[in-house]
């Protein structure tokens, strides 16, 4: 999935134009959604691309349910909520998905377990006395118990998520960097190959593609890494 974190609609269109031949999924996050959301969602729908609407919804259950009902009209295939919202909020998110399913096409809902920009000292500072692995483990088990379709987590967390949940459970990994590349604000990063070998279903890549001198080449290099890693891993793991 390519993260369309661009300041203007024209820049987002440029990223799309340079990558659409090779890419099916696009992620629309805060920047795109708040500044040109309607427009980009319409264009992606018309181009028959799949959209991950990454709003990391985190509020009281009723508010989150209403938000999902509203944004699902965009036709997004995947919507994120924040696992920090707790059991009642996650259950409400799953319930509204089920309600939408009865009336037609419903998005899948994934829970963000922990931002990939955070490390243990950040958790302590916000009052969470757990390691990242413990937190992701608890939150992914909770997300599945509440009926959600999957989680967003760092590549490093994928084996723990797989251990604590039962298939099918979608695992989406941001924080992807080619080895040696600038991590910027991301702290828990991994390469596309590592993501595949860890068992991720999807990787989310933003700046390594959108800021590349040639985004098309950057996509193709990542695709090649994915294919090679898929060929290397045991067949029982499925493919990304
Ligand atoms: O540019 P970069 O590849 O770091 O973009 C990663 C994208 O994934 C951003 O849009 C960010 O909001 C999102 N994300 C993340 N960590 C999470 C969940 C989402 O980086 N845990």
py3Dmol code that shows the C-alpha trace and the ligand (Angstrom):
import py3Dmol

protein = """\
ATOM      1  CA  UNK A   1       0.000   0.000   0.000  1.00  0.00           C
ATOM      2  CA  UNK A   2       1.321   3.437  -0.817  1.00  0.00           C
ATOM      3  CA  UNK A   3       0.728   6.129   1.826  1.00  0.00           C
ATOM      4  CA  UNK A   4      -0.534   9.243   0.030  1.00  0.00           C
ATOM      5  CA  UNK A   5       0.735  11.667   2.694  1.00  0.00           C
ATOM      6  CA  UNK A   6       1.043  14.593   0.290  1.00  0.00           C
ATOM      7  CA  UNK A   7       0.347  18.272   1.026  1.00  0.00           C
ATOM      8  CA  UNK A   8      -1.769  18.896  -2.073  1.00  0.00           C
ATOM      9  CA  UNK A   9      -4.152  16.995  -4.311  1.00  0.00           C
ATOM     10  CA  UNK A  10      -1.878  17.585  -7.287  1.00  0.00           C
ATOM     11  CA  UNK A  11       1.084  16.022  -5.480  1.00  0.00           C
ATOM     12  CA  UNK A  12      -1.063  13.032  -4.493  1.00  0.00           C
ATOM     13  CA  UNK A  13      -2.200  12.688  -8.105  1.00  0.00           C
ATOM     14  CA  UNK A  14       1.469  12.740  -9.190  1.00  0.00           C
ATOM     15  CA  UNK A  15       2.328   9.910  -6.798  1.00  0.00           C
ATOM     16  CA  UNK A  16      -0.685   7.978  -8.070  1.00  0.00           C
ATOM     17  CA  UNK A  17       0.205   8.576 -11.717  1.00  0.00           C
ATOM     18  CA  UNK A  18       3.765   7.361 -11.236  1.00  0.00           C
ATOM     19  CA  UNK A  19       2.838   4.230  -9.318  1.00  0.00           C
ATOM     20  CA  UNK A  20      -0.632   3.083 -10.397  1.00  0.00           C
ATOM     21  CA  UNK A  21       0.644   0.707 -13.072  1.00  0.00           C
ATOM     22  CA  UNK A  22       2.119  -1.467 -10.317  1.00  0.00           C
ATOM     23  CA  UNK A  23       0.017  -0.727  -7.245  1.00  0.00           C
ATOM     24  CA  UNK A  24      -3.543  -1.664  -6.246  1.00  0.00           C
ATOM     25  CA  UNK A  25      -3.761  -0.303  -2.688  1.00  0.00           C
ATOM     26  CA  UNK A  26      -3.438   3.323  -1.526  1.00  0.00           C
ATOM     27  CA  UNK A  27      -3.553   4.573   2.029  1.00  0.00           C
ATOM     28  CA  UNK A  28      -5.349   7.840   2.733  1.00  0.00           C
ATOM     29  CA  UNK A  29      -4.310   9.270   6.115  1.00  0.00           C
ATOM     30  CA  UNK A  30      -4.844  12.503   8.030  1.00  0.00           C
ATOM     31  CA  UNK A  31      -3.105  14.900   5.690  1.00  0.00           C
ATOM     32  CA  UNK A  32      -4.864  13.715   2.554  1.00  0.00           C
ATOM     33  CA  UNK A  33      -8.217  13.132   4.220  1.00  0.00           C
ATOM     34  CA  UNK A  34      -8.430  16.506   5.929  1.00  0.00           C
ATOM     35  CA  UNK A  35      -7.269  18.569   2.974  1.00  0.00           C
ATOM     36  CA  UNK A  36      -8.566  16.848  -0.173  1.00  0.00           C
ATOM     37  CA  UNK A  37     -10.205  13.684   1.131  1.00  0.00           C
ATOM     38  CA  UNK A  38     -13.453  13.626  -0.843  1.00  0.00           C
ATOM     39  CA  UNK A  39     -11.652  14.300  -4.101  1.00  0.00           C
ATOM     40  CA  UNK A  40      -8.883  11.729  -3.742  1.00  0.00           C
ATOM     41  CA  UNK A  41     -11.295   9.066  -2.494  1.00  0.00           C
ATOM     42  CA  UNK A  42     -13.544   9.640  -5.506  1.00  0.00           C
ATOM     43  CA  UNK A  43     -10.600   9.486  -7.897  1.00  0.00           C
ATOM     44  CA  UNK A  44      -9.233   6.308  -6.332  1.00  0.00           C
ATOM     45  CA  UNK A  45     -12.694   4.726  -6.509  1.00  0.00           C
ATOM     46  CA  UNK A  46     -13.033   5.704 -10.172  1.00  0.00           C
ATOM     47  CA  UNK A  47      -9.585   4.239 -10.846  1.00  0.00           C
ATOM     48  CA  UNK A  48     -10.797   1.011  -9.167  1.00  0.00           C
ATOM     49  CA  UNK A  49      -8.084   1.093  -6.557  1.00  0.00           C
ATOM     50  CA  UNK A  50      -8.488  -0.306  -3.046  1.00  0.00           C
ATOM     51  CA  UNK A  51      -8.339   2.256  -0.262  1.00  0.00           C
ATOM     52  CA  UNK A  52      -7.075   1.968   3.294  1.00  0.00           C
ATOM     53  CA  UNK A  53      -8.606   4.911   5.141  1.00  0.00           C
ATOM     54  CA  UNK A  54      -6.130   5.291   8.000  1.00  0.00           C
ATOM     55  CA  UNK A  55      -7.963   7.554  10.441  1.00  0.00           C
ATOM     56  CA  UNK A  56      -6.928   5.622  13.575  1.00  0.00           C
ATOM     57  CA  UNK A  57     -10.324   6.408  15.086  1.00  0.00           C
ATOM     58  CA  UNK A  58     -10.134   6.736  18.871  1.00  0.00           C
ATOM     59  CA  UNK A  59     -13.132   8.097  20.791  1.00  0.00           C
ATOM     60  CA  UNK A  60     -16.125   6.852  22.757  1.00  0.00           C
ATOM     61  CA  UNK A  61     -17.837   3.826  21.172  1.00  0.00           C
ATOM     62  CA  UNK A  62     -20.885   5.676  19.844  1.00  0.00           C
ATOM     63  CA  UNK A  63     -18.767   8.373  18.186  1.00  0.00           C
ATOM     64  CA  UNK A  64     -16.428   5.856  16.551  1.00  0.00           C
ATOM     65  CA  UNK A  65     -19.367   3.776  15.293  1.00  0.00           C
ATOM     66  CA  UNK A  66     -20.954   6.880  13.761  1.00  0.00           C
ATOM     67  CA  UNK A  67     -17.647   7.904  12.176  1.00  0.00           C
ATOM     68  CA  UNK A  68     -17.185   4.485  10.569  1.00  0.00           C
ATOM     69  CA  UNK A  69     -20.752   4.513   9.259  1.00  0.00           C
ATOM     70  CA  UNK A  70     -20.061   7.920   7.673  1.00  0.00           C
ATOM     71  CA  UNK A  71     -16.621   7.355   6.176  1.00  0.00           C
ATOM     72  CA  UNK A  72     -17.535   3.890   4.891  1.00  0.00           C
ATOM     73  CA  UNK A  73     -19.646   5.686   2.259  1.00  0.00           C
ATOM     74  CA  UNK A  74     -16.381   6.516   0.506  1.00  0.00           C
ATOM     75  CA  UNK A  75     -16.100   2.836  -0.457  1.00  0.00           C
ATOM     76  CA  UNK A  76     -12.841   2.341   1.490  1.00  0.00           C
ATOM     77  CA  UNK A  77     -11.962  -1.345   1.704  1.00  0.00           C
ATOM     78  CA  UNK A  78     -10.132  -0.961   5.000  1.00  0.00           C
ATOM     79  CA  UNK A  79     -10.538   1.509   7.897  1.00  0.00           C
ATOM     80  CA  UNK A  80      -8.350   1.809  10.999  1.00  0.00           C
ATOM     81  CA  UNK A  81      -9.332   2.439  14.596  1.00  0.00           C
ATOM     82  CA  UNK A  82      -6.916   2.735  17.524  1.00  0.00           C
ATOM     83  CA  UNK A  83      -6.694  -0.286  19.818  1.00  0.00           C
ATOM     84  CA  UNK A  84      -6.130   2.142  22.697  1.00  0.00           C
ATOM     85  CA  UNK A  85      -9.874   2.897  22.553  1.00  0.00           C
ATOM     86  CA  UNK A  86     -10.532  -0.315  24.465  1.00  0.00           C
ATOM     87  CA  UNK A  87     -12.950  -3.218  24.327  1.00  0.00           C
ATOM     88  CA  UNK A  88     -16.257  -1.336  24.060  1.00  0.00           C
ATOM     89  CA  UNK A  89     -14.968   0.907  21.276  1.00  0.00           C
ATOM     90  CA  UNK A  90     -13.481  -1.995  19.296  1.00  0.00           C
ATOM     91  CA  UNK A  91     -16.674  -4.013  19.715  1.00  0.00           C
ATOM     92  CA  UNK A  92     -18.745  -1.058  18.500  1.00  0.00           C
ATOM     93  CA  UNK A  93     -16.482  -0.776  15.443  1.00  0.00           C
ATOM     94  CA  UNK A  94     -16.978  -4.463  14.624  1.00  0.00           C
ATOM     95  CA  UNK A  95     -20.740  -4.136  15.157  1.00  0.00           C
ATOM     96  CA  UNK A  96     -21.072  -1.247  12.732  1.00  0.00           C
ATOM     97  CA  UNK A  97     -19.055  -3.209  10.159  1.00  0.00           C
ATOM     98  CA  UNK A  98     -21.515  -6.119  10.565  1.00  0.00           C
ATOM     99  CA  UNK A  99     -24.438  -3.728  10.190  1.00  0.00           C
ATOM    100  CA  UNK A 100     -22.899  -2.323   6.963  1.00  0.00           C
ATOM    101  CA  UNK A 101     -22.306  -5.859   5.718  1.00  0.00           C
ATOM    102  CA  UNK A 102     -26.031  -6.544   5.871  1.00  0.00           C
ATOM    103  CA  UNK A 103     -26.758  -3.520   3.716  1.00  0.00           C
ATOM    104  CA  UNK A 104     -24.096  -4.135   1.075  1.00  0.00           C
ATOM    105  CA  UNK A 105     -20.327  -3.729   0.963  1.00  0.00           C
ATOM    106  CA  UNK A 106     -18.610  -3.262   4.295  1.00  0.00           C
ATOM    107  CA  UNK A 107     -15.017  -2.256   4.941  1.00  0.00           C
ATOM    108  CA  UNK A 108     -12.718  -4.435   6.974  1.00  0.00           C
ATOM    109  CA  UNK A 109     -11.631  -2.824  10.221  1.00  0.00           C
ATOM    110  CA  UNK A 110      -8.092  -3.033  11.606  1.00  0.00           C
ATOM    111  CA  UNK A 111      -6.788  -1.784  14.941  1.00  0.00           C
ATOM    112  CA  UNK A 112      -3.556   0.181  15.256  1.00  0.00           C
ATOM    113  CA  UNK A 113      -1.746  -1.572  18.117  1.00  0.00           C
ATOM    114  CA  UNK A 114       1.103   0.889  18.696  1.00  0.00           C
ATOM    115  CA  UNK A 115       2.589   3.566  16.467  1.00  0.00           C
ATOM    116  CA  UNK A 116       5.825   2.508  14.808  1.00  0.00           C
ATOM    117  CA  UNK A 117       7.319   5.851  15.860  1.00  0.00           C
ATOM    118  CA  UNK A 118       7.147   4.829  19.550  1.00  0.00           C
ATOM    119  CA  UNK A 119       9.657   2.878  21.639  1.00  0.00           C
ATOM    120  CA  UNK A 120       9.535   1.631  25.215  1.00  0.00           C
ATOM    121  CA  UNK A 121      10.591   4.923  26.842  1.00  0.00           C
ATOM    122  CA  UNK A 122       7.721   6.663  25.042  1.00  0.00           C
ATOM    123  CA  UNK A 123       5.301   4.114  26.475  1.00  0.00           C
ATOM    124  CA  UNK A 124       6.593   4.704  30.010  1.00  0.00           C
ATOM    125  CA  UNK A 125       6.165   8.438  29.591  1.00  0.00           C
ATOM    126  CA  UNK A 126       2.490   8.003  28.714  1.00  0.00           C
ATOM    127  CA  UNK A 127       1.857   5.666  31.614  1.00  0.00           C
ATOM    128  CA  UNK A 128       2.096   2.307  29.862  1.00  0.00           C
ATOM    129  CA  UNK A 129       4.294  -0.031  31.871  1.00  0.00           C
ATOM    130  CA  UNK A 130       4.721  -2.713  29.206  1.00  0.00           C
ATOM    131  CA  UNK A 131       7.238  -3.548  26.535  1.00  0.00           C
ATOM    132  CA  UNK A 132       6.141  -2.904  22.940  1.00  0.00           C
ATOM    133  CA  UNK A 133       5.801  -6.674  22.444  1.00  0.00           C
ATOM    134  CA  UNK A 134       3.604  -7.081  25.512  1.00  0.00           C
ATOM    135  CA  UNK A 135       1.423  -4.180  24.461  1.00  0.00           C
ATOM    136  CA  UNK A 136       1.028  -5.397  20.874  1.00  0.00           C
ATOM    137  CA  UNK A 137       0.351  -8.906  22.120  1.00  0.00           C
ATOM    138  CA  UNK A 138      -2.452  -7.746  24.451  1.00  0.00           C
ATOM    139  CA  UNK A 139      -3.947  -5.368  21.931  1.00  0.00           C
ATOM    140  CA  UNK A 140      -3.960  -7.783  19.000  1.00  0.00           C
ATOM    141  CA  UNK A 141      -5.626 -10.515  21.090  1.00  0.00           C
ATOM    142  CA  UNK A 142      -8.197  -7.950  22.235  1.00  0.00           C
ATOM    143  CA  UNK A 143      -8.811  -6.734  18.669  1.00  0.00           C
ATOM    144  CA  UNK A 144      -9.543 -10.268  17.527  1.00  0.00           C
ATOM    145  CA  UNK A 145     -11.711 -11.016  20.573  1.00  0.00           C
ATOM    146  CA  UNK A 146     -13.758  -7.916  19.720  1.00  0.00           C
ATOM    147  CA  UNK A 147     -14.308  -9.160  16.170  1.00  0.00           C
ATOM    148  CA  UNK A 148     -11.972  -6.896  14.206  1.00  0.00           C
ATOM    149  CA  UNK A 149     -10.372  -8.105  10.976  1.00  0.00           C
ATOM    150  CA  UNK A 150      -6.746  -7.439  11.825  1.00  0.00           C
ATOM    151  CA  UNK A 151      -4.129  -5.082  13.198  1.00  0.00           C
ATOM    152  CA  UNK A 152      -1.506  -2.571  12.175  1.00  0.00           C
ATOM    153  CA  UNK A 153       1.861  -3.226  13.844  1.00  0.00           C
ATOM    154  CA  UNK A 154       5.622  -3.063  13.329  1.00  0.00           C
ATOM    155  CA  UNK A 155       7.274  -5.907  11.435  1.00  0.00           C
ATOM    156  CA  UNK A 156       9.071  -6.845  14.629  1.00  0.00           C
ATOM    157  CA  UNK A 157       5.681  -7.542  16.263  1.00  0.00           C
ATOM    158  CA  UNK A 158       4.249  -9.805  13.545  1.00  0.00           C
ATOM    159  CA  UNK A 159       5.367 -13.145  15.048  1.00  0.00           C
ATOM    160  CA  UNK A 160       3.734 -12.179  18.358  1.00  0.00           C
ATOM    161  CA  UNK A 161       0.507 -11.191  16.631  1.00  0.00           C
ATOM    162  CA  UNK A 162       0.460 -14.497  14.757  1.00  0.00           C
ATOM    163  CA  UNK A 163       1.015 -16.344  18.034  1.00  0.00           C
ATOM    164  CA  UNK A 164      -1.772 -14.523  19.873  1.00  0.00           C
ATOM    165  CA  UNK A 165      -4.405 -14.603  17.098  1.00  0.00           C
ATOM    166  CA  UNK A 166      -5.989 -17.155  14.809  1.00  0.00           C
ATOM    167  CA  UNK A 167      -6.039 -16.990  11.001  1.00  0.00           C
ATOM    168  CA  UNK A 168      -7.551 -15.328   9.122  1.00  0.00           C
ATOM    169  CA  UNK A 169      -6.315 -12.123  10.763  1.00  0.00           C
ATOM    170  CA  UNK A 170      -4.933  -9.342   8.629  1.00  0.00           C
ATOM    171  CA  UNK A 171      -1.553  -7.899   9.582  1.00  0.00           C
ATOM    172  CA  UNK A 172      -0.585  -4.563   8.056  1.00  0.00           C
ATOM    173  CA  UNK A 173       2.938  -3.217   8.615  1.00  0.00           C
ATOM    174  CA  UNK A 174       4.109   0.395   8.207  1.00  0.00           C
ATOM    175  CA  UNK A 175       7.588   1.626   9.142  1.00  0.00           C
ATOM    176  CA  UNK A 176       9.137   0.048   6.052  1.00  0.00           C
ATOM    177  CA  UNK A 177      12.579   1.215   4.994  1.00  0.00           C
ATOM    178  CA  UNK A 178      15.185  -0.169   2.610  1.00  0.00           C
ATOM    179  CA  UNK A 179      18.272  -1.011   4.642  1.00  0.00           C
ATOM    180  CA  UNK A 180      20.410   2.052   5.354  1.00  0.00           C
ATOM    181  CA  UNK A 181      17.698   4.509   4.377  1.00  0.00           C
ATOM    182  CA  UNK A 182      16.736   7.442   6.582  1.00  0.00           C
ATOM    183  CA  UNK A 183      14.121   6.329   9.121  1.00  0.00           C
ATOM    184  CA  UNK A 184      12.908   9.956   9.762  1.00  0.00           C
ATOM    185  CA  UNK A 185      10.323   9.823  12.595  1.00  0.00           C
ATOM    186  CA  UNK A 186       9.899   6.059  12.355  1.00  0.00           C
ATOM    187  CA  UNK A 187      11.790   4.104  14.997  1.00  0.00           C
ATOM    188  CA  UNK A 188      10.830   0.462  14.670  1.00  0.00           C
ATOM    189  CA  UNK A 189      11.571  -0.051  10.985  1.00  0.00           C
ATOM    190  CA  UNK A 190      12.194  -3.095   8.770  1.00  0.00           C
ATOM    191  CA  UNK A 191      12.808  -3.871   5.113  1.00  0.00           C
ATOM    192  CA  UNK A 192      10.126  -5.220   2.729  1.00  0.00           C
ATOM    193  CA  UNK A 193      11.854  -8.640   2.754  1.00  0.00           C
ATOM    194  CA  UNK A 194      11.832  -8.748   6.543  1.00  0.00           C
ATOM    195  CA  UNK A 195       8.119  -7.893   6.510  1.00  0.00           C
ATOM    196  CA  UNK A 196       7.345 -10.752   4.129  1.00  0.00           C
ATOM    197  CA  UNK A 197       9.473 -13.235   6.042  1.00  0.00           C
ATOM    198  CA  UNK A 198       7.865 -12.178   9.337  1.00  0.00           C
ATOM    199  CA  UNK A 199       4.432 -12.982   7.852  1.00  0.00           C
ATOM    200  CA  UNK A 200       2.905  -9.560   7.106  1.00  0.00           C
ATOM    201  CA  UNK A 201      -0.116  -9.528   4.777  1.00  0.00           C
ATOM    202  CA  UNK A 202       0.406  -5.936   3.645  1.00  0.00           C
ATOM    203  CA  UNK A 203       3.175  -3.378   3.910  1.00  0.00           C
ATOM    204  CA  UNK A 204       2.516   0.374   3.955  1.00  0.00           C
ATOM    205  CA  UNK A 205       5.217   2.466   2.329  1.00  0.00           C
ATOM    206  CA  UNK A 206       5.177   6.249   2.220  1.00  0.00           C
ATOM    207  CA  UNK A 207       8.306   8.374   1.946  1.00  0.00           C
ATOM    208  CA  UNK A 208      10.650   5.681   0.575  1.00  0.00           C
ATOM    209  CA  UNK A 209       8.429   5.812  -2.536  1.00  0.00           C
ATOM    210  CA  UNK A 210       6.880   9.283  -2.511  1.00  0.00           C
ATOM    211  CA  UNK A 211      10.186  11.078  -1.853  1.00  0.00           C
ATOM    212  CA  UNK A 212      12.235   8.876  -4.174  1.00  0.00           C
ATOM    213  CA  UNK A 213      13.766  10.604  -7.225  1.00  0.00           C
ATOM    214  CA  UNK A 214      11.863   8.033  -9.305  1.00  0.00           C
ATOM    215  CA  UNK A 215       8.833   6.632  -7.421  1.00  0.00           C
ATOM    216  CA  UNK A 216       8.142   4.091 -10.149  1.00  0.00           C
ATOM    217  CA  UNK A 217      11.616   2.596  -9.767  1.00  0.00           C
ATOM    218  CA  UNK A 218      11.264   2.624  -5.985  1.00  0.00           C
ATOM    219  CA  UNK A 219       7.995   0.657  -6.258  1.00  0.00           C
ATOM    220  CA  UNK A 220       9.542  -1.853  -8.592  1.00  0.00           C
ATOM    221  CA  UNK A 221      12.563  -2.369  -6.334  1.00  0.00           C
ATOM    222  CA  UNK A 222      10.228  -3.033  -3.398  1.00  0.00           C
ATOM    223  CA  UNK A 223       8.065  -5.383  -5.494  1.00  0.00           C
ATOM    224  CA  UNK A 224      11.181  -7.319  -6.493  1.00  0.00           C
ATOM    225  CA  UNK A 225      12.172  -7.675  -2.832  1.00  0.00           C
ATOM    226  CA  UNK A 226       8.654  -8.890  -1.974  1.00  0.00           C
ATOM    227  CA  UNK A 227       8.684 -11.452  -4.758  1.00  0.00           C
ATOM    228  CA  UNK A 228      12.090 -12.738  -3.797  1.00  0.00           C
ATOM    229  CA  UNK A 229      11.157 -13.031  -0.131  1.00  0.00           C
ATOM    230  CA  UNK A 230       7.877 -14.772  -1.034  1.00  0.00           C
ATOM    231  CA  UNK A 231       9.882 -17.292  -3.055  1.00  0.00           C
ATOM    232  CA  UNK A 232      12.232 -17.893  -0.117  1.00  0.00           C
ATOM    233  CA  UNK A 233       9.693 -18.421   2.612  1.00  0.00           C
ATOM    234  CA  UNK A 234       7.915 -21.706   3.345  1.00  0.00           C
ATOM    235  CA  UNK A 235       4.814 -22.254   1.145  1.00  0.00           C
ATOM    236  CA  UNK A 236       2.661 -22.752   4.260  1.00  0.00           C
ATOM    237  CA  UNK A 237       2.989 -19.028   5.031  1.00  0.00           C
ATOM    238  CA  UNK A 238       1.057 -17.759   1.990  1.00  0.00           C
ATOM    239  CA  UNK A 239       2.139 -14.755  -0.059  1.00  0.00           C
ATOM    240  CA  UNK A 240       2.028 -11.006   0.456  1.00  0.00           C
TER     241      UNK A 240
END
"""
ligand_1 = """\
21
LIG
O 6.465 7.658 5.101
P 6.300 6.398 5.891
O 6.659 5.155 5.095
O 6.937 6.445 7.261
O 4.715 6.301 6.128
C 4.121 5.356 6.986
C 2.646 5.596 7.032
O 2.036 4.628 7.904
C 2.217 6.966 7.566
O 1.114 7.375 6.773
C 1.772 6.723 8.984
O 0.687 7.547 9.352
C 1.301 5.269 8.941
N 1.391 4.512 10.207
C 2.591 4.328 10.883
N 2.624 3.599 12.051
C 1.511 3.019 12.529
C 0.299 3.182 11.832
C 0.277 3.926 10.652
O 3.615 4.825 10.438
N 1.571 2.244 13.600
"""
view = py3Dmol.view(width=600, height=400)
view.addModel(protein, "pdb")
view.setStyle({"model": 0}, {"cartoon": {"style": "trace"}})
view.addModel(ligand_1, "xyz")
view.setStyle({"model": 1}, {"stick": {}})
view.zoomTo()
view.show()
